[in-house]
């Protein structure tokens, strides 16, 4: 009987240790899942910000993102032939503003630094989207940051957000990565599988 109890205790310890390893693994690299939501599920304060500060936008869609740092909301829309994202926290305050770019839009040195990191980290990768991002700070108002984004200013404070599929060994995984203006990695997060229960058709 003692041997049975001892074996069961070892098994429980192994399971707990394995689960702890999984949790720690996710906390180090982070994770992210995003799904589309209804307009009515988007924070009212964020709706008001869009109405007060933007004109001429179209094809607006609303998303909720759950990641290792918490929840946030994103409005995506088109303006002047560019695809914009504005990210809000759960209170409806602006966190950052971004628009989609392509490789020729990046300064050469920044792109070289980014690709140097990617080719070192992955055996193969395919970039899905790139965005030029302006983060809200304490030194300027959200309205000033929005104006900089709408003017497409290249500032030393901007970041480049890249979504890609990368292969390491035999495994392919989706990642979101953020690089600073010089092309240095700030963080990376694994993308979780899509939650099909939240897909809107």
N, CA and C of each residue as an Amber inpcrd file, in Angstrom:
protein
   603
   0.8280000  -1.2050000   0.0000000   0.0000000   0.0000000   0.0000000
   0.8700000   1.2660000   0.0000000   1.9350000   1.2230000   0.8090000
   2.8390000   2.3810000   0.8630000   3.4700000   2.6490000  -0.4940000
   3.8230000   1.5390000  -1.1970000   4.4110000   1.7030000  -2.5180000
   3.4250000   2.3410000  -3.4880000   2.1470000   1.9760000  -3.3980000
   1.1150000   2.5420000  -4.2580000   0.9320000   4.0320000  -3.9970000
   0.8680000   4.4000000  -2.7080000   0.7200000   5.8160000  -2.3380000
   1.9240000   6.6130000  -2.8030000   3.1150000   6.0520000  -2.6220000
   4.3410000   6.7260000  -3.0400000   4.3600000   6.9410000  -4.5540000
   3.9360000   5.9230000  -5.3030000   3.8950000   6.0390000  -6.7670000
   2.9010000   7.1090000  -7.2000000   1.7460000   7.1510000  -6.5260000
   0.7220000   8.1560000  -6.8550000   1.2280000   9.5580000  -6.5550000
   1.9480000   9.7300000  -5.4480000   2.4900000  11.0430000  -5.1020000
   3.5230000  11.4850000  -6.1370000   4.3660000  10.5720000  -6.5920000
   5.3540000  10.9090000  -7.6190000   4.6800000  11.3090000  -8.9100000
   3.5820000  10.5870000  -9.2600000   2.8410000  10.8980000 -10.4720000
   2.2210000  12.2890000 -10.3950000   1.6200000  12.5900000  -9.2440000
   1.0210000  13.9240000  -9.0650000   2.0770000  15.0200000  -9.1570000
   3.2100000  14.7900000  -8.5460000   4.2880000  15.7770000  -8.5950000
   4.7460000  16.0030000 -10.0330000   4.8500000  14.9110000 -10.8040000
   5.2830000  15.0270000 -12.2000000   4.2790000  15.8270000 -13.0190000
   2.9880000  15.5840000 -12.7800000   1.9480000  16.3190000 -13.5070000
   1.9950000  17.8020000 -13.1620000   2.1040000  18.0990000 -11.8580000
   2.1760000  19.5110000 -11.4280000   3.4010000  20.1830000 -12.0150000
   4.5390000  19.4960000 -12.0170000   5.7720000  20.0680000 -12.5660000
   5.6210000  20.3350000 -14.0600000   4.9840000  19.3940000 -14.7680000
   4.7970000  19.5770000 -16.2130000   3.8930000  20.7660000 -16.4980000
   2.8110000  20.8840000 -15.7380000   1.9020000  22.0240000 -15.9230000
   2.6000000  23.3370000 -15.6090000   3.4000000  23.3460000 -14.5680000
   4.1450000  24.5640000 -14.2200000   5.0940000  24.9440000 -15.3430000
   5.7050000  23.9410000 -15.9570000   6.6040000  24.2210000 -17.0770000
   5.8810000  24.8470000 -18.2350000   4.6610000  24.3490000 -18.5220000
   3.8690000  24.9380000 -19.6010000   3.5330000  26.3740000 -19.3030000
   3.0900000  26.6420000 -18.0740000   2.7290000  28.0110000 -17.6970000
   3.9180000  28.9360000 -17.7770000   5.0740000  28.4750000 -17.2640000
   6.2720000  29.3140000 -17.3170000   6.7070000  29.5510000 -18.7540000
   6.5770000  28.5380000 -19.5960000   6.9550000  28.6960000 -20.9950000
   6.1340000  29.7720000 -21.6620000   4.8280000  29.8100000 -21.3960000
   3.9810000  30.8300000 -22.0000000   4.2800000  32.2040000 -21.4170000
   4.6150000  32.2610000 -20.1130000   4.8480000  33.5770000 -19.5180000
   6.1330000  34.1990000 -20.0500000   7.0930000  33.3760000 -20.4700000
   8.3380000  33.9220000 -20.9820000   8.1690000  34.4730000 -22.3920000
   7.4960000  33.7200000 -23.2520000   7.3750000  34.1680000 -24.6330000
   6.0730000  34.9080000 -24.8820000   5.0780000  34.7240000 -23.9990000
   3.7840000  35.3680000 -24.1610000   2.9260000  34.6640000 -25.1950000
   1.6660000  35.0400000 -25.2370000   0.7490000  34.4760000 -26.2060000
  -0.2790000  35.5290000 -26.5800000  -1.0270000  35.2570000 -27.6460000
  -2.0120000  36.2340000 -28.1240000  -3.1070000  35.5180000 -28.8940000
  -4.3470000  35.9470000 -28.6780000  -5.4780000  35.4820000 -29.4840000
  -6.4010000  36.6710000 -29.7190000  -6.8560000  36.7980000 -30.9420000
  -7.7260000  37.9140000 -31.3080000  -8.9510000  37.3890000 -32.0300000
 -10.1110000  37.9820000 -31.7520000 -11.3250000  37.6010000 -32.4590000
 -12.2090000  38.8230000 -32.6660000 -13.0070000  38.7360000 -33.6950000
 -13.8790000  39.8450000 -34.0500000 -15.0800000  39.9030000 -33.1170000
 -15.5280000  41.1340000 -32.8020000 -16.6820000  41.3250000 -31.9300000
 -17.6770000  42.2640000 -32.5970000 -18.8520000  42.3650000 -32.0010000
 -19.8760000  43.2740000 -32.4810000 -19.5540000  44.7080000 -32.0770000
 -20.1020000  45.6460000 -32.8050000 -19.9160000  47.0650000 -32.4810000
 -20.3730000  47.3630000 -31.0530000 -21.4630000  46.7380000 -30.6350000
 -22.0190000  46.9820000 -29.3060000 -21.1200000  46.4610000 -28.1850000
 -20.1740000  45.5680000 -28.5000000 -19.2630000  45.0190000 -27.4970000
 -17.9950000  45.8490000 -27.3440000 -17.8500000  46.8660000 -28.1720000
 -16.6680000  47.7330000 -28.1390000 -16.9010000  48.8340000 -27.1010000
 -15.8480000  49.2370000 -26.3510000 -16.0430000  50.2580000 -25.3010000
 -16.6320000  51.5620000 -25.8540000 -17.6160000  52.1130000 -25.1540000
 -18.2800000  53.3290000 -25.6060000 -17.3110000  54.5060000 -25.6900000
 -16.3870000  54.5900000 -24.7380000 -15.4090000  55.6830000 -24.7490000
 -14.5310000  55.6210000 -26.0080000 -14.2070000  54.4100000 -26.4580000
 -13.4130000  54.2460000 -27.6740000 -14.2190000  54.6700000 -28.8970000
 -15.5120000  54.3350000 -28.9200000 -16.3830000  54.8010000 -30.0060000
 -16.3760000  56.3260000 -30.0800000 -16.4450000  56.9720000 -28.9210000
 -16.4780000  58.4310000 -28.8750000 -15.1680000  59.0230000 -29.3790000
 -14.0450000  58.3910000 -29.0310000 -12.7470000  58.8640000 -29.5030000
 -12.6860000  58.8300000 -31.0220000 -13.1460000  57.7450000 -31.6100000
 -13.1320000  57.6290000 -33.0670000 -14.0120000  58.7010000 -33.7020000
 -15.1940000  58.9180000 -33.1220000 -16.1230000  59.9080000 -33.6720000
 -15.5680000  61.3220000 -33.5590000 -14.8660000  61.6260000 -32.4650000
 -14.3690000  62.9810000 -32.2140000 -13.1060000  63.3160000 -33.0040000
 -12.3140000  62.3000000 -33.3570000 -10.9790000  62.5750000 -33.8940000
 -10.7350000  62.1190000 -35.3260000 -11.6650000  61.3930000 -35.9200000
 -11.4160000  60.8610000 -37.2530000 -12.5780000  61.1290000 -38.1830000
 -12.2520000  61.4860000 -39.4040000 -13.2670000  61.6280000 -40.4550000
 -12.8040000  60.8320000 -41.6710000 -13.7220000  60.4920000 -42.5190000
 -13.3820000  59.8110000 -43.7600000 -12.9250000  58.3860000 -43.5920000
 -13.2980000  57.7430000 -42.4930000 -12.9070000  56.3510000 -42.3260000
 -14.0190000  55.4390000 -42.8490000 -13.6370000  54.2560000 -43.2690000
 -14.6120000  53.3120000 -43.8060000 -14.1680000  51.8860000 -43.5050000
 -15.0870000  50.9600000 -43.7020000 -14.8460000  49.5400000 -43.4520000
 -14.3230000  49.2970000 -42.0410000 -14.9580000  49.9060000 -41.0570000
 -14.5210000  49.7450000 -39.6670000 -14.9690000  48.4010000 -39.1110000
 -14.0330000  47.7080000 -38.4810000 -14.3180000  46.4420000 -37.8150000
 -13.7330000  46.4820000 -36.4110000 -14.3370000  45.6960000 -35.5150000
 -13.9560000  45.7420000 -34.1100000 -13.4860000  44.3660000 -33.6430000
 -12.4210000  44.3830000 -32.8250000 -11.8070000  43.1350000 -32.3630000
 -11.4790000  43.2230000 -30.8750000 -11.4520000  42.0610000 -30.2420000
 -10.9550000  41.9470000 -28.8740000  -9.7490000  41.0350000 -28.8940000
  -8.7170000  41.4310000 -28.1760000  -7.4910000  40.6470000 -28.1120000
  -7.2360000  40.2330000 -26.6770000  -6.9390000  38.9590000 -26.4810000
  -6.5610000  38.4270000 -25.1760000  -5.1250000  37.9570000 -25.2910000
  -4.2550000  38.5110000 -24.4510000  -2.8560000  38.0660000 -24.4860000
  -2.3160000  37.9350000 -23.0780000  -1.0360000  37.6470000 -22.9610000
  -0.4200000  37.3840000 -21.6660000  -0.3370000  38.6180000 -20.7860000
  -0.5650000  39.8010000 -21.3520000  -0.5060000  41.0280000 -20.5620000
  -1.8900000  41.5550000 -20.2050000  -2.9580000  40.9470000 -20.7390000
  -4.3160000  41.4020000 -20.4450000  -5.1470000  41.5300000 -21.7040000
  -6.3360000  42.0980000 -21.5550000  -7.2520000  42.2670000 -22.6780000
  -7.1420000  43.6720000 -23.2580000  -7.4230000  43.8000000 -24.5530000
  -7.5540000  45.1190000 -25.1670000  -8.4630000  45.0050000 -26.3800000
  -8.8080000  46.1410000 -26.9340000  -9.7340000  46.2130000 -28.0570000
  -9.0760000  46.9570000 -29.2120000  -9.4120000  46.5590000 -30.4420000
  -8.8330000  47.1920000 -31.6190000  -9.9200000  47.5440000 -32.6170000
  -9.8680000  48.7750000 -33.1270000 -10.7120000  49.1950000 -34.2440000
  -9.8430000  49.2110000 -35.4900000 -10.2820000  48.5580000 -36.5450000
  -9.5590000  48.5350000 -37.8110000 -10.4150000  49.2010000 -38.8680000
  -9.7720000  50.0500000 -39.6730000 -10.5220000  50.7930000 -40.6820000
  -9.5920000  51.2290000 -41.7960000 -10.1810000  51.7090000 -42.8710000
  -9.4260000  52.2700000 -43.9840000  -9.5890000  53.7810000 -43.9840000
  -8.4870000  54.4770000 -44.3030000  -8.5010000  55.9310000 -44.4480000
  -7.3900000  56.3210000 -45.4040000  -7.7280000  57.0900000 -46.4230000
  -6.7340000  57.5290000 -47.4080000  -5.9230000  56.3610000 -47.9580000
  -6.5970000  55.2770000 -48.2910000  -6.0020000  54.0900000 -48.9170000
  -5.0500000  53.3190000 -48.0040000  -5.0170000  53.6520000 -46.7120000
  -4.1930000  52.9150000 -45.7600000  -5.0850000  52.1440000 -44.7940000
  -4.5680000  51.0060000 -44.3160000  -5.2710000  50.1840000 -43.3180000
  -4.7410000  50.5360000 -41.9340000  -5.6130000  51.0880000 -41.0960000
  -5.2370000  51.5350000 -39.7590000  -5.7680000  50.6020000 -38.6730000
  -5.0440000  50.5630000 -37.5570000  -5.4870000  49.9180000 -36.3190000
  -5.3610000  50.9500000 -35.2020000  -6.3580000  51.0470000 -34.3510000
  -6.2090000  51.8120000 -33.1100000  -6.5600000  50.8670000 -31.9720000
  -5.6200000  50.6990000 -31.0620000  -5.7990000  49.7770000 -29.9440000
  -6.1800000  50.5540000 -28.6930000  -7.1750000  50.0380000 -27.9670000
  -7.6750000  50.6510000 -26.7370000  -7.5770000  49.6560000 -25.5880000
  -7.4470000  50.1890000 -24.3650000  -7.5190000  49.2980000 -23.2050000
  -8.9820000  49.0400000 -22.8580000  -9.2220000  48.3020000 -21.7930000
 -10.5930000  47.9220000 -21.4510000 -11.4360000  49.1170000 -21.0160000
 -10.7790000  50.2250000 -20.6280000 -11.5160000  51.4410000 -20.2540000
 -11.8500000  52.3120000 -21.4690000 -11.3010000  51.9660000 -22.6340000
 -11.5490000  52.7560000 -23.8290000 -10.5150000  53.8340000 -24.0820000
  -9.3880000  53.7910000 -23.3610000  -8.3070000  54.7550000 -23.5860000
  -7.3560000  54.2260000 -24.6610000  -6.8460000  55.1330000 -25.4950000
  -5.9700000  54.7340000 -26.5990000  -4.6330000  54.2270000 -26.0720000
  -4.1720000  53.1050000 -26.6260000  -2.8580000  52.5660000 -26.2870000
  -1.8510000  52.8080000 -27.4180000  -2.2500000  52.5390000 -28.6510000
  -1.3600000  52.7870000 -29.7750000  -2.1550000  52.8890000 -31.0650000
  -1.5010000  53.4510000 -32.0830000  -2.0970000  53.6650000 -33.3970000
  -1.1080000  53.1160000 -34.4230000  -1.6010000  52.3720000 -35.4030000
  -0.6980000  51.7550000 -36.3780000  -1.3620000  51.7080000 -37.7470000
  -0.5400000  51.5430000 -38.7660000  -1.0650000  51.3030000 -40.1070000
  -0.1720000  50.2990000 -40.8110000  -0.7640000  49.5850000 -41.7520000
  -0.0500000  48.5180000 -42.4430000   0.9720000  49.0950000 -43.4240000
   2.1380000  48.4630000 -43.4690000   3.2070000  48.8770000 -44.3710000
   3.7520000  47.6500000 -45.0940000   4.6330000  47.8920000 -46.0680000
   5.3500000  46.8410000 -46.7650000   6.8480000  47.0540000 -46.5790000
   7.6230000  46.0660000 -46.9680000   9.0680000  46.1230000 -46.7360000
   9.7330000  47.3800000 -47.3020000   9.3770000  47.8530000 -48.5130000
  10.0330000  49.0650000 -49.0200000   9.7650000  50.3160000 -48.1810000
   8.7380000  50.2770000 -47.3110000   8.4220000  51.4380000 -46.4800000
   9.3590000  51.5830000 -45.2900000  10.1110000  50.5380000 -44.9530000
  11.0160000  50.5810000 -43.8040000  12.3730000  51.1470000 -44.2130000
  13.0100000  51.9060000 -43.3230000  14.4060000  52.3160000 -43.5890000
  15.2800000  51.0750000 -43.7650000  16.2450000  51.1600000 -44.6660000
  17.0720000  50.0120000 -44.9930000  17.7720000  49.3840000 -43.8000000
  18.3480000  50.2180000 -42.9250000  19.0850000  49.6940000 -41.7710000
  18.1530000  48.9760000 -40.8050000  16.9450000  49.5020000 -40.6310000
  15.9740000  48.8550000 -39.7370000  15.5800000  47.4890000 -40.2890000
  15.3180000  47.4310000 -41.5920000  14.9300000  46.1770000 -42.2190000
  16.0630000  45.1490000 -42.1390000  17.2940000  45.5840000 -42.3440000
  18.4340000  44.6750000 -42.2570000  18.5540000  44.0860000 -40.8520000
  18.3450000  44.9150000 -39.8370000  18.4300000  44.4390000 -38.4540000
  17.3180000  43.4410000 -38.1430000  16.1110000  43.7250000 -38.6290000
  14.9710000  42.8280000 -38.3970000  15.2110000  41.4800000 -39.0690000
  15.6040000  41.4950000 -40.3390000  15.8010000  40.2370000 -41.0600000
  16.9920000  39.4530000 -40.4980000  17.9800000  40.1630000 -39.9690000
  19.1090000  39.4760000 -39.3400000  18.6310000  38.6730000 -38.1310000
  17.7630000  39.2810000 -37.3310000  17.2190000  38.5540000 -36.1720000
  16.3620000  37.3670000 -36.6190000  15.4850000  37.5890000 -37.5920000
  14.5550000  36.5470000 -38.0190000  15.2840000  35.3470000 -38.6220000
  16.3050000  35.6110000 -39.4190000  17.0370000  34.5020000 -40.0350000
  17.8830000  33.7440000 -39.0090000  18.2230000  34.3900000 -37.9080000
  18.9470000  33.7120000 -36.8340000  17.9980000  32.8720000 -35.9810000
  16.8040000  33.4020000 -35.7160000  15.8530000  32.7370000 -34.8140000
  15.1010000  31.6010000 -35.5140000  14.7620000  31.7790000 -36.7980000
  13.9870000  30.7830000 -37.5380000  14.8340000  30.1440000 -38.6400000
  14.5100000  28.8650000 -38.9550000  15.1160000  28.2510000 -40.1300000
  14.4000000  28.7060000 -41.3980000  13.1300000  29.0680000 -41.2630000
  12.3410000  29.5840000 -42.3770000  11.2050000  30.4080000 -41.7920000
  10.8090000  31.4960000 -42.4770000   9.6980000  32.3080000 -41.9870000
   8.9870000  32.9700000 -43.1630000   7.7400000  33.2950000 -42.9220000
   6.9480000  34.0230000 -43.9240000   6.1990000  35.1460000 -43.2120000
   6.4930000  36.3730000 -43.5840000   5.8420000  37.5320000 -42.9730000
   4.4350000  37.6790000 -43.5380000   3.4620000  37.8030000 -42.6590000
   2.0710000  37.9650000 -43.0790000   1.6920000  39.4410000 -43.1430000
   1.9820000  40.1950000 -42.0880000   1.6790000  41.6280000 -42.0860000
   2.7730000  42.3850000 -41.3390000   2.9390000  43.6590000 -41.7080000
   3.8300000  44.5680000 -40.9820000   3.0740000  45.8660000 -40.7400000
   3.2590000  46.4260000 -39.5600000   2.6030000  47.6850000 -39.2160000
   3.6070000  48.6470000 -38.6040000   3.4340000  49.9010000 -38.9240000
   4.2220000  50.9680000 -38.3020000   3.3860000  51.5080000 -37.1510000
   3.9240000  51.4680000 -35.9370000   3.1220000  51.7020000 -34.7400000
   3.6050000  52.9150000 -33.9510000   2.6320000  53.6880000 -33.4600000
   2.8840000  54.8690000 -32.6350000   2.2230000  54.6310000 -31.2780000
   3.0420000  54.5280000 -30.2400000   2.5260000  54.2280000 -28.9080000
   2.2600000  55.5130000 -28.1310000   1.1270000  55.5310000 -27.4290000
   0.7880000  56.6810000 -26.5930000   1.7860000  56.7840000 -25.4460000
   2.2730000  57.9810000 -25.1920000   3.2430000  58.1990000 -24.1170000
   2.7790000  59.3440000 -23.2280000   3.5610000  59.6000000 -22.1860000
   3.2200000  60.6750000 -21.2570000   3.7140000  62.0330000 -21.7370000
   4.4990000  62.0640000 -22.8160000   5.0860000  63.3290000 -23.2640000
   4.2340000  64.0230000 -24.3290000   3.2070000  63.3370000 -24.8440000
   2.3230000  63.9750000 -25.8080000   0.9180000  63.3970000 -25.6800000
  -0.0620000  64.1450000 -26.1100000  -1.4450000  63.7010000 -25.9930000
  -1.7560000  62.6490000 -27.0610000  -2.8000000  61.8280000 -26.8350000
  -3.2080000  60.8670000 -27.8630000  -3.5380000  61.5410000 -29.1930000
  -4.0380000  62.7760000 -29.1420000  -4.3720000  63.4940000 -30.3690000
  -3.1230000  63.8310000 -31.1700000  -2.0340000  64.2030000 -30.4950000
  -0.7710000  64.4840000 -31.1820000  -0.2070000  63.2020000 -31.7960000
  -0.2620000  62.1010000 -31.0310000   0.2130000  60.8180000 -31.5430000
  -0.6030000  60.4020000 -32.7590000  -1.9090000  60.6010000 -32.7160000
  -2.7640000  60.2800000 -33.8590000  -2.3770000  61.1210000 -35.0670000
  -2.1070000  62.4060000 -34.8590000  -1.7110000  63.2800000 -35.9630000
  -0.4060000  62.8000000 -36.5900000   0.5490000  62.3720000 -35.7600000
   1.8170000  61.8440000 -36.2810000   1.5770000  60.6000000 -37.1390000
   0.6710000  59.7190000 -36.6600000   0.3750000  58.4960000 -37.4070000
  -0.3060000  58.8090000 -38.7300000  -1.2550000  59.7320000 -38.7180000
  -1.9670000  60.0710000 -39.9420000  -1.0590000  60.7670000 -40.9540000
   0.0170000  61.4070000 -40.4610000   0.9860000  62.0540000 -41.3440000
   2.1250000  61.1140000 -41.7470000   2.1010000  59.8910000 -41.2030000
   3.1020000  58.8870000 -41.5490000   4.5260000  59.3740000 -41.2410000
   4.7000000  59.9990000 -40.0830000   6.0150000  60.5210000 -39.7210000
   6.9360000  59.3990000 -39.2560000   8.1740000  59.4220000 -39.7300000
   9.1920000  58.4660000 -39.2840000   9.9020000  59.0990000 -38.0960000
   9.5800000  58.6150000 -36.9070000  10.1170000  59.1640000 -35.6660000
  10.9540000  58.1080000 -34.9490000  11.9030000  58.5290000 -34.1100000
  12.7130000  57.5370000 -33.3820000  11.9170000  56.7460000 -32.3540000
  10.6810000  57.1660000 -32.0660000   9.8570000  56.4840000 -31.0720000
   8.9000000  55.4500000 -31.6740000   8.8730000  55.3280000 -32.9990000
   7.9370000  54.3780000 -33.6020000   8.4470000  52.9510000 -33.4380000
   7.5380000  52.0080000 -33.6190000   7.8690000  50.5870000 -33.5980000
   7.3510000  49.9390000 -34.8740000   7.8540000  48.7400000 -35.1290000
   7.3710000  47.9350000 -36.2490000   6.8220000  46.6240000 -35.7000000
   5.5430000  46.4100000 -35.9240000   4.8920000  45.1830000 -35.4620000
   4.7660000  44.2190000 -36.6430000   5.2790000  43.0140000 -36.4600000
   5.3230000  42.0360000 -37.5440000   4.6010000  40.7610000 -37.1120000
   3.7000000  40.2970000 -37.9630000   3.0110000  39.0250000 -37.7650000
   3.5580000  38.0470000 -38.7870000   3.9650000  36.8710000 -38.3310000
   4.6030000  35.9310000 -39.2410000   4.3460000  34.4890000 -38.8370000
   4.6390000  33.5920000 -39.7680000   4.6910000  32.1630000 -39.5090000
   6.1570000  31.7660000 -39.5630000   6.6600000  31.1720000 -38.4910000
   8.0730000  30.8110000 -38.4380000   8.2730000  29.3330000 -38.1760000
   9.3580000  28.7950000 -38.6880000   9.6930000  27.3900000 -38.4970000
  11.0130000  27.2750000 -37.7620000  10.9780000  26.4780000 -36.6790000
  12.1870000  26.1370000 -35.9320000  12.1920000  24.6250000 -35.7960000
  13.1590000  23.9620000 -36.3840000  13.1290000  22.5080000 -36.4000000
  11.9900000  22.0410000 -37.2940000  11.1120000  21.2010000 -36.7320000
  10.0010000  20.6660000 -37.5160000   8.6930000  21.4280000 -37.2720000
   8.7110000  22.3790000 -36.3710000   7.4740000  23.0240000 -35.9490000
   7.2990000  24.4030000 -36.5830000   6.0890000  24.6680000 -37.0570000
   5.7050000  25.9960000 -37.5460000   4.7440000  26.6160000 -36.5360000
   4.9740000  27.8810000 -36.2120000   4.1010000  28.5770000 -35.2700000
   3.9030000  30.0100000 -35.7270000   2.7690000  30.5820000 -35.3310000
   2.5190000  31.9850000 -35.6020000   3.0680000  32.8440000 -34.4780000
   3.6340000  33.9900000 -34.8440000   4.2010000  34.9090000 -33.8610000
   3.7820000  36.3380000 -34.1720000   3.6370000  37.1340000 -33.1270000
   3.6010000  38.5860000 -33.2220000   4.9010000  39.0850000 -32.6140000
   5.5970000  39.9800000 -33.3180000   6.8600000  40.5130000 -32.8290000
   6.8550000  42.0280000 -32.9450000   7.4880000  42.6750000 -31.9850000
   7.5970000  44.1290000 -32.0150000   9.0660000  44.5160000 -32.0170000
   9.4390000  45.3380000 -32.9960000  10.8030000  45.8370000 -33.1290000
  10.7870000  47.3530000 -32.9790000  11.8450000  47.9200000 -32.4200000
  11.9040000  49.3760000 -32.2970000  12.3030000  49.9950000 -33.6360000
  12.4330000  51.3090000 -33.6580000  12.6880000  52.0190000 -34.9160000
  14.0010000  51.6050000 -35.5770000  14.9520000  51.1280000 -34.7880000
  16.2430000  50.7080000 -35.3450000  16.2450000  49.2440000 -35.7670000
  15.1450000  48.5130000 -35.4780000  15.0670000  47.1060000 -35.8560000
  15.4550000  46.1440000 -34.7600000  15.5430000  46.6190000 -33.5100000
  15.8840000  45.7570000 -32.3780000  14.6080000  45.1700000 -31.7860000
  14.6240000  43.8690000 -31.4910000  13.4420000  43.2060000 -30.9520000
  13.0850000  43.7370000 -29.5720000  11.8120000  44.1020000 -29.4040000
  11.2910000  44.4930000 -28.0880000  10.6420000  43.3010000 -27.3950000
   9.7630000  42.5950000 -28.0890000   9.1200000  41.3940000 -27.5440000
   8.5710000  40.5360000 -28.6720000   8.2780000  39.2880000 -28.3140000
   7.6160000  38.3820000 -29.2530000   6.5820000  37.5740000 -28.4770000
   5.4780000  37.2340000 -29.1570000   4.4140000  36.4490000 -28.5440000
   3.9500000  35.3920000 -29.5190000   3.6950000  34.1860000 -29.0040000
   3.1160000  33.1460000 -29.8350000   1.6300000  33.4120000 -30.0230000
   1.1370000  33.0910000 -31.1970000  -0.2940000  33.1830000 -31.4570000
  -0.9440000  31.8610000 -31.0950000  -2.0130000  31.9330000 -30.3210000
  -2.7710000  30.7310000 -30.0020000  -3.6630000  30.3690000 -31.1830000
  -4.0830000  29.1090000 -31.2830000  -5.0120000  28.7410000 -32.3640000
  -6.2670000  29.5860000 -32.3010000  -6.8800000  29.8400000 -33.4490000
  -8.0840000  30.6610000 -33.5250000  -9.1890000  30.0470000 -32.6880000
  -9.9280000  30.9100000 -31.9760000 -11.0650000  30.4720000 -31.1890000
 -12.3040000  30.6090000 -32.0740000 -12.6920000  29.5210000 -32.7190000
 -13.7600000  29.5750000 -33.6950000 -15.1350000  29.8750000 -33.1040000
 -15.2540000  29.7530000 -31.7640000 -16.5340000  30.0630000 -31.1370000
 -16.8800000  31.5390000 -31.2600000 -15.8670000  32.3950000 -31.5100000
 -16.0940000  33.8400000 -31.5480000 -16.0910000  34.4130000 -32.9640000
 -15.9410000  33.5500000 -33.9730000 -15.8670000  34.0570000 -35.3280000
 -17.2350000  34.5780000 -35.7660000 -17.2400000  35.7660000 -36.3570000
 -18.4750000  36.3500000 -36.8750000 -18.5000000  36.2100000 -38.3780000
 -19.6030000  35.7730000 -38.9230000 -19.7200000  35.6050000 -40.3720000
 -20.6700000  36.6420000 -40.9530000
